[in-house]
Amino acid sequence: MTVDEISPEELKRKLDDGEPVQVIDIRSPAEFASGHVPGAENVPMHELPSRVDDIEWSDEVVVACPIGQSSVQAARLIGSYEGVGEETNVKSMAGGYQAWAYELEAEDE
């Protein structure tokens, strides 16, 4: 199964336009807390297989990671899971956080 990629620019445009994009950040909770794509949900990669059942998946899901490699694997895992509907379009954010040149949302300390 091939995984489509979405550029950080395209993701930012969709978020700015209020499109219903579900962003899943597979980094560690500490990395997530230090800054993430606005509105992202933290599901660390090692927890994904056990949590994929508990997540309400939207029609468009974008997986984000540090450099855009493990997000491809995570997107493939999510897309192959039978609990995720066929209408769900799962993508990887190309280049990961390394390529995200926009403001990050941080957790309040």
C-alpha positions as CSV (number, residue, x, y, z in Angstrom):
1,M,0.0,0.0,0.0
2,T,1.4,3.3,-1.0
3,V,1.0,6.3,1.2
4,D,0.3,9.8,-0.2
5,E,2.2,12.7,1.2
6,I,1.0,16.2,1.8
7,S,3.3,19.2,1.9
8,P,3.5,21.2,5.1
9,E,2.3,24.2,3.0
10,E,-0.8,22.3,1.8
11,L,-1.6,21.1,5.4
12,K,-1.2,24.7,6.7
13,R,-3.6,26.0,4.0
14,K,-6.2,23.3,4.9
15,L,-5.9,24.1,8.6
16,D,-6.1,27.9,7.9
17,D,-9.2,27.3,5.8
18,G,-10.9,25.3,8.5
19,E,-10.9,22.1,6.6
20,P,-11.6,19.0,8.9
21,V,-8.1,17.6,8.9
22,Q,-7.1,15.3,11.7
23,V,-3.4,15.6,12.5
24,I,-1.8,12.7,14.4
25,D,1.6,13.4,15.8
26,I,3.5,10.2,16.5
27,R,6.4,11.8,18.4
28,S,7.0,11.3,22.1
29,P,4.8,13.2,24.6
30,A,7.8,15.4,25.5
31,E,8.5,16.3,21.9
32,F,4.8,17.0,21.3
33,A,4.5,19.2,24.4
34,S,7.5,21.3,23.2
35,G,5.6,22.2,20.0
36,H,3.3,20.7,17.5
37,V,1.0,21.4,14.5
38,P,-2.0,23.4,15.8
39,G,-4.8,21.0,16.8
40,A,-2.7,17.9,16.5
41,E,-3.4,14.8,18.6
42,N,-0.4,13.0,20.2
43,V,-0.4,9.3,19.6
44,P,3.2,8.1,20.1
45,M,4.3,5.5,17.5
46,H,4.8,2.7,20.0
47,E,1.2,3.3,21.3
48,L,-0.5,3.5,17.8
49,P,-1.2,-0.2,17.4
50,S,-3.0,-0.4,20.7
51,R,-4.8,2.9,20.4
52,V,-5.9,2.7,16.7
53,D,-9.2,1.2,17.8
54,D,-10.0,4.0,20.3
55,I,-9.6,6.9,17.9
56,E,-12.5,8.3,16.0
57,W,-10.9,8.8,12.5
58,S,-12.0,11.7,10.3
59,D,-12.1,11.5,6.5
60,E,-8.7,13.1,6.2
61,V,-5.9,12.1,8.5
62,V,-2.3,13.5,8.3
63,V,0.4,11.8,10.3
64,A,3.4,13.9,11.4
65,C,6.8,12.9,12.7
66,P,10.3,14.4,13.0
67,I,11.5,13.9,9.4
68,G,8.6,12.3,7.5
69,Q,9.8,8.7,7.5
70,S,8.1,7.0,10.4
71,S,4.9,8.9,9.6
72,V,4.7,6.9,6.3
73,Q,4.8,3.6,8.3
74,A,2.2,5.0,10.7
75,A,-0.1,6.1,7.9
76,R,0.3,2.7,6.3
77,L,-0.6,1.0,9.6
78,I,-3.7,3.3,10.1
79,G,-4.8,2.9,6.6
80,S,-4.6,-0.9,6.8
81,Y,-6.5,-1.2,10.0
82,E,-10.0,-2.6,9.4
83,G,-11.6,-0.2,12.0
84,V,-10.6,2.7,9.7
85,G,-13.3,3.3,7.0
86,E,-12.5,3.1,3.3
87,E,-13.5,6.8,3.0
88,T,-10.6,7.8,5.3
89,N,-7.7,9.3,3.4
90,V,-4.5,8.8,5.4
91,K,-1.4,10.9,4.4
92,S,2.1,11.5,5.7
93,M,3.3,15.1,6.2
94,A,6.3,15.3,3.8
95,G,9.5,16.2,5.5
96,G,7.9,16.0,8.9
97,Y,8.6,18.7,11.5
98,Q,11.9,19.5,9.9
99,A,9.9,20.9,6.9
100,W,7.2,22.7,9.0
101,A,8.1,26.3,8.8
102,Y,5.0,27.7,10.6
103,E,4.1,28.5,14.2
104,L,3.8,25.5,16.5
105,E,1.3,25.1,19.3
106,A,3.0,24.3,22.7
107,E,1.5,22.8,25.8
108,D,1.1,25.2,28.7
109,E,3.7,24.4,31.3
